């Protein structure tokens, strides 16, 4: 039996989507609004987002719109 490994960005995307669905943040909010929720881990996630061409000022909706997180 093979286990599928979930890409770390998919985990972030799922968490952010649940925050939007719970109305804690809005799709139009900037990505930086999730930073306080990650505390010390935020520097890692910010670096990952920057690697994928995002800025912390981009709206959350752009992060949620990504369909695949392929490594280049």
C-alpha positions as CSV (number, residue, x, y, z in Angstrom):
1,X,0.0,0.0,0.0
2,X,1.4,3.4,-1.0
3,X,0.9,6.6,0.9
4,X,0.5,9.8,-0.9
5,X,2.6,12.6,0.4
6,X,0.8,16.0,0.5
7,X,2.8,19.0,-0.7
8,X,3.3,21.5,2.2
9,X,1.7,24.3,0.2
10,X,-1.5,22.1,-0.2
11,X,-1.6,22.0,3.6
12,X,-1.3,25.7,3.9
13,X,-3.9,26.2,1.1
14,X,-6.4,23.9,3.0
15,X,-5.8,25.8,6.2
16,X,-6.3,29.2,4.6
17,X,-9.4,27.9,2.8
18,X,-10.9,26.7,6.1
19,X,-10.2,30.2,7.6
20,X,-12.1,31.8,4.7
21,X,-15.0,29.3,5.0
22,X,-15.2,30.1,8.7
23,X,-15.2,33.8,7.8
24,X,-12.1,34.5,9.9
25,X,-10.5,36.1,6.9
26,X,-11.9,37.2,3.5
27,X,-10.7,36.1,0.1
28,X,-9.8,39.8,-0.5
29,X,-7.7,40.0,2.6
30,X,-3.9,40.1,2.1
31,X,-2.0,36.8,2.7
32,X,-0.1,38.5,5.6
33,X,-3.3,38.3,7.7
34,X,-2.6,34.6,8.3
35,X,0.9,35.4,9.7
36,X,-0.1,35.7,13.3
37,X,-1.7,32.3,13.2
38,X,1.6,30.6,12.3
39,X,3.8,32.4,14.9
40,X,7.4,31.2,14.6
41,X,6.6,29.1,11.5
42,X,5.6,32.1,9.5
43,X,9.1,32.8,8.3
44,X,9.1,29.4,6.6
45,X,5.7,29.9,5.0
46,X,6.6,33.4,3.9
47,X,9.7,32.0,2.2
48,X,7.7,29.3,0.5
49,X,5.1,31.8,-0.7
50,X,7.9,34.1,-2.1
51,X,9.5,31.1,-3.9
52,X,6.2,30.5,-5.7
53,X,5.9,34.2,-6.7
54,X,3.5,35.4,-4.1
55,X,3.9,38.5,-2.0
56,X,2.4,38.9,1.5
57,X,0.2,41.7,0.0
58,X,-1.4,39.4,-2.5
59,X,-5.1,38.6,-1.8
60,X,-5.8,35.2,-0.2
61,X,-8.0,34.4,-3.3
62,X,-4.8,34.1,-5.4
63,X,-3.4,31.5,-3.0
64,X,-6.6,29.6,-3.1
65,X,-6.8,29.7,-6.9
66,X,-3.7,27.5,-7.4
67,X,-4.6,24.1,-8.7
68,X,-1.3,22.4,-8.5
69,X,1.9,23.0,-6.5
70,X,4.4,21.4,-8.9
71,X,8.1,21.7,-8.1
72,X,10.1,23.3,-10.8
